[in-house]
Amino acid sequence: MIYERTRRRVELIHTVTDPEHRGEGVASVLVRTVLAEARAAALPVLVICPFLESWLQRHPDQAVGVIAED
């Protein structure tokens, strides 16, 4: 995952999974972990990555703390 963390927020830019492990839930574990860490740090999350946008549509309960571009 490519991301940028500042004092104000976390920006999730790009997510990639090794082709040999696609479909195994690796990306989902990574996304859930990053979102939980951001919530624990009280940092809003800006999602730029198309995969993450799609993933959040399928998992709306995980969108807590996700913000729109300023």
PDB file of N, H, CA, C and O in Angstrom:
ATOM      1  N   MET A   1       0.850  -1.161   0.000  1.00  0.00           N
ATOM      2  CA  MET A   1       0.000   0.000   0.000  1.00  0.00           C
ATOM      3  C   MET A   1       0.898   1.227   0.000  1.00  0.00           C
ATOM      4  O   MET A   1       1.882   1.304   0.736  1.00  0.00           O
ATOM      5  N   ILE A   2       0.535   2.172  -0.836  1.00  0.00           N
ATOM      6  H   ILE A   2      -0.264   2.110  -1.434  1.00  0.00           H
ATOM      7  CA  ILE A   2       1.220   3.457  -0.845  1.00  0.00           C
ATOM      8  C   ILE A   2       0.306   4.443  -0.135  1.00  0.00           C
ATOM      9  O   ILE A   2      -0.864   4.589  -0.489  1.00  0.00           O
ATOM     10  N   TYR A   3       0.849   5.114   0.864  1.00  0.00           N
ATOM     11  H   TYR A   3       1.799   4.996   1.152  1.00  0.00           H
ATOM     12  CA  TYR A   3       0.052   6.058   1.639  1.00  0.00           C
ATOM     13  C   TYR A   3       0.939   7.191   2.125  1.00  0.00           C
ATOM     14  O   TYR A   3       2.167   7.107   2.091  1.00  0.00           O
ATOM     15  N   GLU A   4       0.291   8.241   2.572  1.00  0.00           N
ATOM     16  H   GLU A   4      -0.706   8.310   2.600  1.00  0.00           H
ATOM     17  CA  GLU A   4       1.014   9.349   3.189  1.00  0.00           C
ATOM     18  C   GLU A   4       0.304   9.690   4.489  1.00  0.00           C
ATOM     19  O   GLU A   4      -0.912   9.876   4.515  1.00  0.00           O
ATOM     20  N   ARG A   5       1.066   9.768   5.556  1.00  0.00           N
ATOM     21  H   ARG A   5       2.054   9.616   5.536  1.00  0.00           H
ATOM     22  CA  ARG A   5       0.506  10.134   6.858  1.00  0.00           C
ATOM     23  C   ARG A   5       1.082  11.484   7.265  1.00  0.00           C
ATOM     24  O   ARG A   5       2.297  11.674   7.313  1.00  0.00           O
ATOM     25  N   THR A   6       0.189  12.404   7.554  1.00  0.00           N
ATOM     26  H   THR A   6      -0.798  12.250   7.514  1.00  0.00           H
ATOM     27  CA  THR A   6       0.601  13.711   8.049  1.00  0.00           C
ATOM     28  C   THR A   6       0.048  13.863   9.459  1.00  0.00           C
ATOM     29  O   THR A   6      -0.571  12.941   9.992  1.00  0.00           O
ATOM     30  N   ARG A   7       0.268  15.006  10.049  1.00  0.00           N
ATOM     31  H   ARG A   7       0.770  15.754   9.616  1.00  0.00           H
ATOM     32  CA  ARG A   7      -0.311  15.237  11.381  1.00  0.00           C
ATOM     33  C   ARG A   7      -1.819  15.399  11.302  1.00  0.00           C
ATOM     34  O   ARG A   7      -2.515  15.235  12.304  1.00  0.00           O
ATOM     35  N   ARG A   8      -2.331  15.720  10.117  1.00  0.00           N
ATOM     36  H   ARG A   8      -1.766  15.853   9.303  1.00  0.00           H
ATOM     37  CA  ARG A   8      -3.758  15.996   9.963  1.00  0.00           C
ATOM     38  C   ARG A   8      -4.581  14.825   9.452  1.00  0.00           C
ATOM     39  O   ARG A   8      -5.773  14.735   9.747  1.00  0.00           O
ATOM     40  N   ARG A   9      -3.955  13.909   8.675  1.00  0.00           N
ATOM     41  H   ARG A   9      -2.987  13.982   8.435  1.00  0.00           H
ATOM     42  CA  ARG A   9      -4.731  12.822   8.076  1.00  0.00           C
ATOM     43  C   ARG A   9      -3.825  11.758   7.479  1.00  0.00           C
ATOM     44  O   ARG A   9      -2.604  11.902   7.416  1.00  0.00           O
ATOM     45  N   VAL A  10      -4.483  10.669   7.036  1.00  0.00           N
ATOM     46  H   VAL A  10      -5.475  10.552   7.087  1.00  0.00           H
ATOM     47  CA  VAL A  10      -3.815   9.601   6.301  1.00  0.00           C
ATOM     48  C   VAL A  10      -4.422   9.587   4.901  1.00  0.00           C
ATOM     49  O   VAL A  10      -5.644   9.573   4.751  1.00  0.00           O
ATOM     50  N   GLU A  11      -3.571   9.591   3.881  1.00  0.00           N
ATOM     51  H   GLU A  11      -2.578   9.602   4.003  1.00  0.00           H
ATOM     52  CA  GLU A  11      -4.033   9.512   2.496  1.00  0.00           C
ATOM     53  C   GLU A  11      -3.665   8.140   1.948  1.00  0.00           C
ATOM     54  O   GLU A  11      -2.488   7.782   1.889  1.00  0.00           O
ATOM     55  N   LEU A  12      -4.674   7.375   1.547  1.00  0.00           N
ATOM     56  H   LEU A  12      -5.630   7.665   1.594  1.00  0.00           H
ATOM     57  CA  LEU A  12      -4.445   6.041   0.984  1.00  0.00           C
ATOM     58  C   LEU A  12      -4.433   6.175  -0.532  1.00  0.00           C
ATOM     59  O   LEU A  12      -5.468   6.424  -1.150  1.00  0.00           O
ATOM     60  N   ILE A  13      -3.269   6.008  -1.119  1.00  0.00           N
ATOM     61  H   ILE A  13      -2.428   5.806  -0.617  1.00  0.00           H
ATOM     62  CA  ILE A  13      -3.046   6.352  -2.519  1.00  0.00           C
ATOM     63  C   ILE A  13      -3.166   5.152  -3.458  1.00  0.00           C
ATOM     64  O   ILE A  13      -3.792   5.257  -4.513  1.00  0.00           O
ATOM     65  N   HIS A  14      -2.577   4.021  -3.093  1.00  0.00           N
ATOM     66  H   HIS A  14      -2.068   3.936  -2.236  1.00  0.00           H
ATOM     67  CA  HIS A  14      -2.564   2.874  -4.009  1.00  0.00           C
ATOM     68  C   HIS A  14      -2.410   1.580  -3.213  1.00  0.00           C
ATOM     69  O   HIS A  14      -1.671   1.514  -2.231  1.00  0.00           O
ATOM     70  N   THR A  15      -3.125   0.560  -3.664  1.00  0.00           N
ATOM     71  H   THR A  15      -3.725   0.614  -4.462  1.00  0.00           H
ATOM     72  CA  THR A  15      -3.037  -0.753  -3.022  1.00  0.00           C
ATOM     73  C   THR A  15      -2.728  -1.796  -4.084  1.00  0.00           C
ATOM     74  O   THR A  15      -3.324  -1.794  -5.161  1.00  0.00           O
ATOM     75  N   VAL A  16      -1.803  -2.677  -3.779  1.00  0.00           N
ATOM     76  H   VAL A  16      -1.318  -2.679  -2.905  1.00  0.00           H
ATOM     77  CA  VAL A  16      -1.427  -3.739  -4.711  1.00  0.00           C
ATOM     78  C   VAL A  16      -1.250  -5.029  -3.934  1.00  0.00           C
ATOM     79  O   VAL A  16      -0.725  -5.032  -2.821  1.00  0.00           O
ATOM     80  N   THR A  17      -1.689  -6.116  -4.525  1.00  0.00           N
ATOM     81  H   THR A  17      -2.116  -6.114  -5.429  1.00  0.00           H
ATOM     82  CA  THR A  17      -1.504  -7.440  -3.931  1.00  0.00           C
ATOM     83  C   THR A  17      -0.725  -8.287  -4.929  1.00  0.00           C
ATOM     84  O   THR A  17      -0.984  -8.224  -6.131  1.00  0.00           O
ATOM     85  N   ASP A  18       0.209  -9.064  -4.449  1.00  0.00           N
ATOM     86  H   ASP A  18       0.419  -9.116  -3.473  1.00  0.00           H
ATOM     87  CA  ASP A  18       0.946  -9.981  -5.313  1.00  0.00           C
ATOM     88  C   ASP A  18      -0.064 -10.842  -6.066  1.00  0.00           C
ATOM     89  O   ASP A  18      -0.967 -11.405  -5.447  1.00  0.00           O
ATOM     90  N   PRO A  19       0.068 -10.957  -7.381  1.00  0.00           N
ATOM     91  CA  PRO A  19      -0.897 -11.741  -8.161  1.00  0.00           C
ATOM     92  C   PRO A  19      -1.115 -13.157  -7.633  1.00  0.00           C
ATOM     93  O   PRO A  19      -2.212 -13.702  -7.757  1.00  0.00           O
ATOM     94  N   GLU A  20      -0.089 -13.749  -7.052  1.00  0.00           N
ATOM     95  H   GLU A  20       0.802 -13.306  -6.952  1.00  0.00           H
ATOM     96  CA  GLU A  20      -0.229 -15.108  -6.523  1.00  0.00           C
ATOM     97  C   GLU A  20      -1.160 -15.171  -5.317  1.00  0.00           C
ATOM     98  O   GLU A  20      -1.641 -16.247  -4.963  1.00  0.00           O
ATOM     99  N   HIS A  21      -1.416 -14.029  -4.687  1.00  0.00           N
ATOM    100  H   HIS A  21      -1.025 -13.155  -4.975  1.00  0.00           H
ATOM    101  CA  HIS A  21      -2.230 -14.015  -3.470  1.00  0.00           C
ATOM    102  C   HIS A  21      -3.544 -13.252  -3.626  1.00  0.00           C
ATOM    103  O   HIS A  21      -4.257 -13.040  -2.646  1.00  0.00           O
ATOM    104  N   ARG A  22      -3.864 -12.845  -4.837  1.00  0.00           N
ATOM    105  H   ARG A  22      -3.284 -13.017  -5.634  1.00  0.00           H
ATOM    106  CA  ARG A  22      -5.132 -12.155  -5.055  1.00  0.00           C
ATOM    107  C   ARG A  22      -6.283 -13.107  -4.782  1.00  0.00           C
ATOM    108  O   ARG A  22      -6.214 -14.300  -5.080  1.00  0.00           O
ATOM    109  N   GLY A  23      -7.335 -12.557  -4.213  1.00  0.00           N
ATOM    110  H   GLY A  23      -7.391 -11.588  -3.971  1.00  0.00           H
ATOM    111  CA  GLY A  23      -8.507 -13.358  -3.901  1.00  0.00           C
ATOM    112  C   GLY A  23      -8.419 -14.089  -2.573  1.00  0.00           C
ATOM    113  O   GLY A  23      -9.342 -14.820  -2.213  1.00  0.00           O
ATOM    114  N   GLU A  24      -7.329 -13.908  -1.838  1.00  0.00           N
ATOM    115  H   GLU A  24      -6.579 -13.315  -2.130  1.00  0.00           H
ATOM    116  CA  GLU A  24      -7.145 -14.584  -0.551  1.00  0.00           C
ATOM    117  C   GLU A  24      -7.508 -13.698   0.637  1.00  0.00           C
ATOM    118  O   GLU A  24      -7.428 -14.138   1.784  1.00  0.00           O
ATOM    119  N   GLY A  25      -7.908 -12.453   0.371  1.00  0.00           N
ATOM    120  H   GLY A  25      -7.973 -12.097  -0.561  1.00  0.00           H
ATOM    121  CA  GLY A  25      -8.276 -11.555   1.463  1.00  0.00           C
ATOM    122  C   GLY A  25      -7.118 -10.768   2.048  1.00  0.00           C
ATOM    123  O   GLY A  25      -7.278 -10.092   3.065  1.00  0.00           O
ATOM    124  N   VAL A  26      -5.954 -10.848   1.418  1.00  0.00           N
ATOM    125  H   VAL A  26      -5.824 -11.397   0.592  1.00  0.00           H
ATOM    126  CA  VAL A  26      -4.776 -10.141   1.928  1.00  0.00           C
ATOM    127  C   VAL A  26      -5.020  -8.638   1.939  1.00  0.00           C
ATOM    128  O   VAL A  26      -4.741  -7.972   2.936  1.00  0.00           O
ATOM    129  N   ALA A  27      -5.536  -8.101   0.841  1.00  0.00           N
ATOM    130  H   ALA A  27      -5.763  -8.642   0.031  1.00  0.00           H
ATOM    131  CA  ALA A  27      -5.790  -6.656   0.762  1.00  0.00           C
ATOM    132  C   ALA A  27      -6.828  -6.231   1.796  1.00  0.00           C
ATOM    133  O   ALA A  27      -6.699  -5.160   2.391  1.00  0.00           O
ATOM    134  N   SER A  28      -7.841  -7.042   2.018  1.00  0.00           N
ATOM    135  H   SER A  28      -7.946  -7.912   1.535  1.00  0.00           H
ATOM    136  CA  SER A  28      -8.868  -6.703   3.013  1.00  0.00           C
ATOM    137  C   SER A  28      -8.281  -6.610   4.414  1.00  0.00           C
ATOM    138  O   SER A  28      -8.623  -5.706   5.176  1.00  0.00           O
ATOM    139  N   VAL A  29      -7.408  -7.532   4.750  1.00  0.00           N
ATOM    140  H   VAL A  29      -7.131  -8.267   4.132  1.00  0.00           H
ATOM    141  CA  VAL A  29      -6.755  -7.484   6.066  1.00  0.00           C
ATOM    142  C   VAL A  29      -5.918  -6.215   6.182  1.00  0.00           C
ATOM    143  O   VAL A  29      -5.947  -5.540   7.211  1.00  0.00           O
ATOM    144  N   LEU A  30      -5.183  -5.894   5.140  1.00  0.00           N
ATOM    145  H   LEU A  30      -5.159  -6.442   4.304  1.00  0.00           H
ATOM    146  CA  LEU A  30      -4.357  -4.690   5.137  1.00  0.00           C
ATOM    147  C   LEU A  30      -5.217  -3.440   5.303  1.00  0.00           C
ATOM    148  O   LEU A  30      -4.906  -2.575   6.121  1.00  0.00           O
ATOM    149  N   VAL A  31      -6.289  -3.345   4.535  1.00  0.00           N
ATOM    150  H   VAL A  31      -6.541  -4.048   3.870  1.00  0.00           H
ATOM    151  CA  VAL A  31      -7.166  -2.168   4.594  1.00  0.00           C
ATOM    152  C   VAL A  31      -7.794  -2.037   5.976  1.00  0.00           C
ATOM    153  O   VAL A  31      -7.785  -0.951   6.555  1.00  0.00           O
ATOM    154  N   ARG A  32      -8.336  -3.119   6.509  1.00  0.00           N
ATOM    155  H   ARG A  32      -8.343  -4.001   6.038  1.00  0.00           H
ATOM    156  CA  ARG A  32      -8.952  -3.061   7.840  1.00  0.00           C
ATOM    157  C   ARG A  32      -7.937  -2.609   8.900  1.00  0.00           C
ATOM    158  O   ARG A  32      -8.271  -1.834   9.796  1.00  0.00           O
ATOM    159  N   THR A  33      -6.717  -3.094   8.789  1.00  0.00           N
ATOM    160  H   THR A  33      -6.446  -3.724   8.061  1.00  0.00           H
ATOM    161  CA  THR A  33      -5.676  -2.731   9.754  1.00  0.00           C
ATOM    162  C   THR A  33      -5.325  -1.255   9.657  1.00  0.00           C
ATOM    163  O   THR A  33      -5.237  -0.570  10.675  1.00  0.00           O
ATOM    164  N   VAL A  34      -5.125  -0.765   8.452  1.00  0.00           N
ATOM    165  H   VAL A  34      -5.197  -1.322   7.624  1.00  0.00           H
ATOM    166  CA  VAL A  34      -4.777   0.649   8.260  1.00  0.00           C
ATOM    167  C   VAL A  34      -5.907   1.548   8.752  1.00  0.00           C
ATOM    168  O   VAL A  34      -5.650   2.549   9.421  1.00  0.00           O
ATOM    169  N   LEU A  35      -7.151   1.204   8.431  1.00  0.00           N
ATOM    170  H   LEU A  35      -7.359   0.391   7.888  1.00  0.00           H
ATOM    171  CA  LEU A  35      -8.283   2.017   8.887  1.00  0.00           C
ATOM    172  C   LEU A  35      -8.395   1.998  10.412  1.00  0.00           C
ATOM    173  O   LEU A  35      -8.675   3.030  11.023  1.00  0.00           O
ATOM    174  N   ALA A  36      -8.182   0.848  11.023  1.00  0.00           N
ATOM    175  H   ALA A  36      -7.955   0.010  10.526  1.00  0.00           H
ATOM    176  CA  ALA A  36      -8.241   0.755  12.487  1.00  0.00           C
ATOM    177  C   ALA A  36      -7.135   1.583  13.131  1.00  0.00           C
ATOM    178  O   ALA A  36      -7.368   2.250  14.140  1.00  0.00           O
ATOM    179  N   GLU A  37      -5.941   1.547  12.563  1.00  0.00           N
ATOM    180  H   GLU A  37      -5.751   1.005  11.744  1.00  0.00           H
ATOM    181  CA  GLU A  37      -4.824   2.340  13.096  1.00  0.00           C
ATOM    182  C   GLU A  37      -5.117   3.836  12.982  1.00  0.00           C
ATOM    183  O   GLU A  37      -4.825   4.599  13.903  1.00  0.00           O
ATOM    184  N   ALA A  38      -5.690   4.251  11.863  1.00  0.00           N
ATOM    185  H   ALA A  38      -5.928   3.631  11.115  1.00  0.00           H
ATOM    186  CA  ALA A  38      -6.030   5.667  11.681  1.00  0.00           C
ATOM    187  C   ALA A  38      -7.094   6.090  12.690  1.00  0.00           C
ATOM    188  O   ALA A  38      -7.001   7.168  13.278  1.00  0.00           O
ATOM    189  N   ARG A  39      -8.105   5.244  12.890  1.00  0.00           N
ATOM    190  H   ARG A  39      -8.180   4.369  12.412  1.00  0.00           H
ATOM    191  CA  ARG A  39      -9.144   5.568  13.886  1.00  0.00           C
ATOM    192  C   ARG A  39      -8.534   5.656  15.280  1.00  0.00           C
ATOM    193  O   ARG A  39      -8.874   6.557  16.046  1.00  0.00           O
ATOM    194  N   ALA A  40      -7.645   4.739  15.614  1.00  0.00           N
ATOM    195  H   ALA A  40      -7.369   4.007  14.992  1.00  0.00           H
ATOM    196  CA  ALA A  40      -7.010   4.745  16.939  1.00  0.00           C
ATOM    197  C   ALA A  40      -6.192   6.016  17.154  1.00  0.00           C
ATOM    198  O   ALA A  40      -6.076   6.501  18.279  1.00  0.00           O
ATOM    199  N   ALA A  41      -5.627   6.550  16.078  1.00  0.00           N
ATOM    200  H   ALA A  41      -5.721   6.156  15.164  1.00  0.00           H
ATOM    201  CA  ALA A  41      -4.838   7.779  16.164  1.00  0.00           C
ATOM    202  C   ALA A  41      -5.705   9.025  15.966  1.00  0.00           C
ATOM    203  O   ALA A  41      -5.196  10.145  15.958  1.00  0.00           O
ATOM    204  N   ALA A  42      -7.014   8.823  15.805  1.00  0.00           N
ATOM    205  H   ALA A  42      -7.428   7.913  15.811  1.00  0.00           H
ATOM    206  CA  ALA A  42      -7.972   9.917  15.574  1.00  0.00           C
ATOM    207  C   ALA A  42      -7.613  10.734  14.337  1.00  0.00           C
ATOM    208  O   ALA A  42      -7.770  11.955  14.318  1.00  0.00           O
ATOM    209  N   LEU A  43      -7.127  10.040  13.299  1.00  0.00           N
ATOM    210  H   LEU A  43      -6.999   9.048  13.315  1.00  0.00           H
ATOM    211  CA  LEU A  43      -6.788  10.703  12.047  1.00  0.00           C
ATOM    212  C   LEU A  43      -7.828  10.372  10.983  1.00  0.00           C
ATOM    213  O   LEU A  43      -8.146   9.200  10.780  1.00  0.00           O
ATOM    214  N   PRO A  44      -8.361  11.376  10.306  1.00  0.00           N
ATOM    215  CA  PRO A  44      -9.259  11.095   9.189  1.00  0.00           C
ATOM    216  C   PRO A  44      -8.479  10.455   8.043  1.00  0.00           C
ATOM    217  O   PRO A  44      -7.263  10.611   7.937  1.00  0.00           O
ATOM    218  N   VAL A  45      -9.198   9.739   7.194  1.00  0.00           N
ATOM    219  H   VAL A  45     -10.186   9.613   7.280  1.00  0.00           H
ATOM    220  CA  VAL A  45      -8.574   9.018   6.085  1.00  0.00           C
ATOM    221  C   VAL A  45      -9.146   9.528   4.769  1.00  0.00           C
ATOM    222  O   VAL A  45     -10.362   9.552   4.575  1.00  0.00           O
ATOM    223  N   LEU A  46      -8.264   9.933   3.877  1.00  0.00           N
ATOM    224  H   LEU A  46      -7.277   9.914   4.035  1.00  0.00           H
ATOM    225  CA  LEU A  46      -8.647  10.325   2.525  1.00  0.00           C
ATOM    226  C   LEU A  46      -8.292   9.168   1.602  1.00  0.00           C
ATOM    227  O   LEU A  46      -7.132   8.765   1.520  1.00  0.00           O
ATOM    228  N   VAL A  47      -9.293   8.636   0.908  1.00  0.00           N
ATOM    229  H   VAL A  47     -10.235   8.964   0.974  1.00  0.00           H
ATOM    230  CA  VAL A  47      -9.082   7.503   0.012  1.00  0.00           C
ATOM    231  C   VAL A  47      -8.956   8.017  -1.419  1.00  0.00           C
ATOM    232  O   VAL A  47      -9.874   8.644  -1.948  1.00  0.00           O
ATOM    233  N   ILE A  48      -7.820   7.747  -2.031  1.00  0.00           N
ATOM    234  H   ILE A  48      -7.075   7.238  -1.602  1.00  0.00           H
ATOM    235  CA  ILE A  48      -7.567   8.121  -3.419  1.00  0.00           C
ATOM    236  C   ILE A  48      -7.566   6.871  -4.309  1.00  0.00           C
ATOM    237  O   ILE A  48      -7.886   6.954  -5.495  1.00  0.00           O
ATOM    238  N   CYS A  49      -7.219   5.753  -3.757  1.00  0.00           N
ATOM    239  H   CYS A  49      -6.958   5.686  -2.794  1.00  0.00           H
ATOM    240  CA  CYS A  49      -7.079   4.483  -4.470  1.00  0.00           C
ATOM    241  C   CYS A  49      -8.435   3.949  -4.951  1.00  0.00           C
ATOM    242  O   CYS A  49      -9.348   3.790  -4.140  1.00  0.00           O
ATOM    243  N   PRO A  50      -8.587   3.667  -6.257  1.00  0.00           N
ATOM    244  CA  PRO A  50      -9.849   3.124  -6.772  1.00  0.00           C
ATOM    245  C   PRO A  50     -10.235   1.789  -6.130  1.00  0.00           C
ATOM    246  O   PRO A  50     -11.415   1.546  -5.879  1.00  0.00           O
ATOM    247  N   PHE A  51      -9.260   0.925  -5.862  1.00  0.00           N
ATOM    248  H   PHE A  51      -8.301   1.122  -6.066  1.00  0.00           H
ATOM    249  CA  PHE A  51      -9.578  -0.346  -5.203  1.00  0.00           C
ATOM    250  C   PHE A  51     -10.224  -0.091  -3.848  1.00  0.00           C
ATOM    251  O   PHE A  51     -11.222  -0.725  -3.503  1.00  0.00           O
ATOM    252  N   LEU A  52      -9.659   0.832  -3.083  1.00  0.00           N
ATOM    253  H   LEU A  52      -8.849   1.347  -3.364  1.00  0.00           H
ATOM    254  CA  LEU A  52     -10.194   1.121  -1.754  1.00  0.00           C
ATOM    255  C   LEU A  52     -11.579   1.751  -1.832  1.00  0.00           C
ATOM    256  O   LEU A  52     -12.435   1.465  -0.996  1.00  0.00           O
ATOM    257  N   GLU A  53     -11.807   2.602  -2.822  1.00  0.00           N
ATOM    258  H   GLU A  53     -11.111   2.835  -3.501  1.00  0.00           H
ATOM    259  CA  GLU A  53     -13.139   3.180  -2.994  1.00  0.00           C
ATOM    260  C   GLU A  53     -14.159   2.072  -3.221  1.00  0.00           C
ATOM    261  O   GLU A  53     -15.233   2.074  -2.620  1.00  0.00           O
ATOM    262  N   SER A  54     -13.820   1.130  -4.087  1.00  0.00           N
ATOM    263  H   SER A  54     -12.948   1.127  -4.575  1.00  0.00           H
ATOM    264  CA  SER A  54     -14.696  -0.006  -4.368  1.00  0.00           C
ATOM    265  C   SER A  54     -14.863  -0.890  -3.134  1.00  0.00           C
ATOM    266  O   SER A  54     -15.972  -1.333  -2.833  1.00  0.00           O
ATOM    267  N   TRP A  55     -13.780  -1.147  -2.426  1.00  0.00           N
ATOM    268  H   TRP A  55     -12.879  -0.788  -2.670  1.00  0.00           H
ATOM    269  CA  TRP A  55     -13.815  -1.986  -1.229  1.00  0.00           C
ATOM    270  C   TRP A  55     -14.729  -1.369  -0.178  1.00  0.00           C
ATOM    271  O   TRP A  55     -15.504  -2.077   0.465  1.00  0.00           O
ATOM    272  N   LEU A  56     -14.640  -0.058  -0.001  1.00  0.00           N
ATOM    273  H   LEU A  56     -14.010   0.517  -0.523  1.00  0.00           H
ATOM    274  CA  LEU A  56     -15.476   0.626   0.997  1.00  0.00           C
ATOM    275  C   LEU A  56     -16.953   0.590   0.624  1.00  0.00           C
ATOM    276  O   LEU A  56     -17.808   0.593   1.509  1.00  0.00           O
ATOM    277  N   GLN A  57     -17.266   0.555  -0.653  1.00  0.00           N
ATOM    278  H   GLN A  57     -16.571   0.552  -1.372  1.00  0.00           H
ATOM    279  CA  GLN A  57     -18.666   0.413  -1.063  1.00  0.00           C
ATOM    280  C   GLN A  57     -19.207  -0.951  -0.643  1.00  0.00           C
ATOM    281  O   GLN A  57     -20.388  -1.083  -0.320  1.00  0.00           O
ATOM    282  N   ARG A  58     -18.355  -1.949  -0.649  1.00  0.00           N
ATOM    283  H   ARG A  58     -17.396  -1.842  -0.912  1.00  0.00           H
ATOM    284  CA  ARG A  58     -18.766  -3.295  -0.234  1.00  0.00           C
ATOM    285  C   ARG A  58     -18.711  -3.483   1.276  1.00  0.00           C
ATOM    286  O   ARG A  58     -19.312  -4.416   1.809  1.00  0.00           O
ATOM    287  N   HIS A  59     -17.988  -2.595   1.975  1.00  0.00           N
ATOM    288  H   HIS A  59     -17.500  -1.836   1.542  1.00  0.00           H
ATOM    289  CA  HIS A  59     -17.822  -2.675   3.428  1.00  0.00           C
ATOM    290  C   HIS A  59     -18.088  -1.302   4.052  1.00  0.00           C
ATOM    291  O   HIS A  59     -17.187  -0.716   4.652  1.00  0.00           O
ATOM    292  N   PRO A  60     -19.306  -0.785   3.919  1.00  0.00           N
ATOM    293  CA  PRO A  60     -19.587   0.575   4.407  1.00  0.00           C
ATOM    294  C   PRO A  60     -19.370   0.746   5.909  1.00  0.00           C
ATOM    295  O   PRO A  60     -19.138   1.861   6.376  1.00  0.00           O
ATOM    296  N   ASP A  61     -19.441  -0.333   6.658  1.00  0.00           N
ATOM    297  H   ASP A  61     -19.629  -1.239   6.279  1.00  0.00           H
ATOM    298  CA  ASP A  61     -19.196  -0.248   8.101  1.00  0.00           C
ATOM    299  C   ASP A  61     -17.752   0.145   8.412  1.00  0.00           C
ATOM    300  O   ASP A  61     -17.454   0.586   9.522  1.00  0.00           O
ATOM    301  N   GLN A  62     -16.864  -0.010   7.446  1.00  0.00           N
ATOM    302  H   GLN A  62     -17.106  -0.369   6.544  1.00  0.00           H
ATOM    303  CA  GLN A  62     -15.452   0.329   7.640  1.00  0.00           C
ATOM    304  C   GLN A  62     -15.126   1.765   7.232  1.00  0.00           C
ATOM    305  O   GLN A  62     -13.977   2.194   7.333  1.00  0.00           O
ATOM    306  N   ALA A  63     -16.137   2.507   6.771  1.00  0.00           N
ATOM    307  H   ALA A  63     -17.070   2.158   6.689  1.00  0.00           H
ATOM    308  CA  ALA A  63     -15.905   3.867   6.261  1.00  0.00           C
ATOM    309  C   ALA A  63     -15.872   4.930   7.360  1.00  0.00           C
ATOM    310  O   ALA A  63     -15.776   6.120   7.060  1.00  0.00           O
ATOM    311  N   VAL A  64     -15.949   4.524   8.610  1.00  0.00           N
ATOM    312  H   VAL A  64     -16.027   3.557   8.854  1.00  0.00           H
ATOM    313  CA  VAL A  64     -15.890   5.482   9.719  1.00  0.00           C
ATOM    314  C   VAL A  64     -14.548   6.206   9.668  1.00  0.00           C
ATOM    315  O   VAL A  64     -13.491   5.574   9.674  1.00  0.00           O
ATOM    316  N   GLY A  65     -14.599   7.528   9.617  1.00  0.00           N
ATOM    317  H   GLY A  65     -15.457   8.042   9.612  1.00  0.00           H
ATOM    318  CA  GLY A  65     -13.379   8.324   9.583  1.00  0.00           C
ATOM    319  C   GLY A  65     -12.875   8.643   8.191  1.00  0.00           C
ATOM    320  O   GLY A  65     -11.906   9.386   8.036  1.00  0.00           O
ATOM    321  N   VAL A  66     -13.530   8.082   7.164  1.00  0.00           N
ATOM    322  H   VAL A  66     -14.317   7.478   7.290  1.00  0.00           H
ATOM    323  CA  VAL A  66     -13.129   8.373   5.787  1.00  0.00           C
ATOM    324  C   VAL A  66     -13.734   9.714   5.388  1.00  0.00           C
ATOM    325  O   VAL A  66     -14.918   9.965   5.612  1.00  0.00           O
ATOM    326  N   ILE A  67     -12.911  10.567   4.795  1.00  0.00           N
ATOM    327  H   ILE A  67     -11.949  10.363   4.613  1.00  0.00           H
ATOM    328  CA  ILE A  67     -13.346  11.916   4.438  1.00  0.00           C
ATOM    329  C   ILE A  67     -13.245  12.131   2.929  1.00  0.00           C
ATOM    330  O   ILE A  67     -12.582  11.376   2.218  1.00  0.00           O
ATOM    331  N   ALA A  68     -13.924  13.185   2.458  1.00  0.00           N
ATOM    332  H   ALA A  68     -14.463  13.798   3.035  1.00  0.00           H
ATOM    333  CA  ALA A  68     -13.824  13.596   1.057  1.00  0.00           C
ATOM    334  C   ALA A  68     -12.661  14.570   0.913  1.00  0.00           C
ATOM    335  O   ALA A  68     -12.213  15.171   1.889  1.00  0.00           O
ATOM    336  N   GLU A  69     -12.185  14.713  -0.308  1.00  0.00           N
ATOM    337  H   GLU A  69     -12.548  14.224  -1.101  1.00  0.00           H
ATOM    338  CA  GLU A  69     -11.090  15.661  -0.590  1.00  0.00           C
ATOM    339  C   GLU A  69     -11.486  17.052  -0.141  1.00  0.00           C
ATOM    340  O   GLU A  69     -12.630  17.464  -0.334  1.00  0.00           O
ATOM    341  N   ASP A  70     -10.535  17.798   0.470  1.00  0.00           N
ATOM    342  H   ASP A  70      -9.606  17.464   0.627  1.00  0.00           H
ATOM    343  CA  ASP A  70     -10.858  19.154   0.937  1.00  0.00           C
ATOM    344  C   ASP A  70     -11.099  20.059  -0.241  1.00  0.00           C
ATOM    345  O   ASP A  70     -11.385  21.243  -0.061  1.00  0.00           O
TER     346      ASP A  70
END
